[in-house]
Amino acid sequence: DSRDDPKSIDRARRKKRDMKQMEENSNIHILMAESDEAAYKLAKRLLEKKGYKVNVVSDSGDCFKALESKAYSVLLINENLTGKDAISIGAWIRQKEISENRQVRMRILVMVRNILSINYHAYEETDVDGFLPMPLEGSKLIPSIEKASSQYLESVRLAEISLKAV
């Protein structure tokens, strides 16, 4: 029987694990702030294949509107977004989280042109969760999003526990 074949069993286990991961990923809402159409189309397609919900904006004005209208788990933002840069938007997000007394903070990943010359000091106020080199590659994008997503989900779980304890 082919179902007893070790390769078939392994494939079935992998498929079940992948389906479970996609279901978990569907709870993660990502806002991608990127003006390069080729870059955001590729990244969006890669992330949606993994089950993530992705919205794309191309400038800071639309980024602020999106952030005001919906709760996102992760912000994936170009360091030099048209209008305001990632530092300004990140600082605004962190101030908003503090003023609204949010228990769970959005994860912020900044896409940078030159990863070796990042001014980390400038990003201190934004409490950025990571940096991704551009052009984006799936081999770096997916693990970074997975890490940010798992951190976000863990903070949601901990917030729920602390609310039940009250």
N, C-alpha and C positions, 0 to 999 in steps of 0.2 A: 504494500500500500504506500503511495507516494506521500501521504500525510505523516507517515512514520519516518520519512527520510530526514536526517539531521539538518540538511540545508533547508528543507521546507519548514521544519519546526523553527529554525533560526529566523527565516524570512517572516514567518507569522508573528514571532515575538517582536521582531524589529518593527513590523507594521503596526502592531498593537501599541508599542512604546511611542512610535511617531504620532499615531492618532491621539494618544493621551497628551503628548507634548503640544500638538496643534490645538487641542481643546483648551489647554492651559494658556497658550499664547493668545488665544482669541479674547482673553480678558485684558490683554495689554493694548492700550491705545497709544500710538506713537504719532507725534506731530513732527514732521520733517520740514525744516525751514531751509530751503535750498532753491536758488534761482537757476542753476544749470539743469536744463530739462533732461539731457541725456543722463546725468548723474542721478537725479531724483527718480527717473523712470526705472533705471536699473535697480537702485536700492529698494524702491517701493515693490517692485516685482519680487525680488529676493525675499523681502520681509513678509509679503503676503503669502508666498509659497510656504512659509513656515507657520502661517496661521495668524500673524499679527494684523491688527487693524491699523491702517496707515492713512493719515491725512497729510497733504502737502500744501505748503504756502511758499510763495516766492519772494516775499519782502517782509520787512518788519511790521508794517501796518497790518497786513493780513495775519501775521504771527500773533500780534496782540489781540486782534479780534477773535482768532481761533482759541487762544488761551482764556479769554473772557467767557466764551460761549460753551466750553466743554472742559471736563477734567481729563487730562492726559497723564499717562504713566511715565512716558519718556519723551523728552524733547531732543531731537537730533538736529543740530543747527550748524550752519556754515558760519565760521568765525567772522566773515565779512559780509553778512547779510545786508542787502540793500536797505538803506534807511538807518536803523540802529544796529550795532554789532552784537555779537553773542554775549559780550560782557555786560552791556546795558540791559539786554533782555533777561539774562540770567539773574542779575541783581534785582530787577523788577519782580521776577518770579519769587525769589527768596523773601523779599520784603512783603509780598502779597501773602505768602505762606505764613509768615510770622504774624502779620496783622489779622489774618483769619484764623489764627491758632490751629493750623492744620497739623494733625498727628502724623500724616504720611506726606513726604515731600516727593515732588517729581524728580526723576533722574534726568540729568542734563549731560548729553554727550556732544562735544564740539568737534566739528570737522575742520581740520587745519591743513593749509598748503605745505607748511614746513614744520614738521613735528619736532625737529631738532632746535628750532628757535622760538619755542613757545615762551611767552612771558607769563610764567605761572603766578607770579605775584599779582598781576593784573586780574587774574581769575579768582583770587582768594574770596572776595565778597560773594561770588556766585556759587561757591562750593560745588564746582563742576565734578561730575562723577567719572569723566574720562575724556580722552581725546582720540580722534580717529584721523589717520592720514588720508589726504585726498591725492589722487582720485580714489574713491571708495572701492574696496575689494571685498567680495563676499567672505573671504577667509578671515578678514579682520572685523567686518561689519557684524556678521551673525554672532560670533562669540561675545562681542562687546554688548550687543543688544540683549543676548541671553543673560549675561551677567547683570546688566542694569535691571532687566525684567525680574530676575530672581530676587535681587535686592529689594525691588519695589514690592513684590508679592510678599516677601518676608516681613517688610515693615507694615504692610496691610494686616497680615496675620497677627503680628505683635500688638498693633493698635486695637484690633478686635478683642484680643485677650485682656488688654488693660481696661477696655470699656466694660467687659463682663465682670471684672474684678471690683469695679466701683459700685 
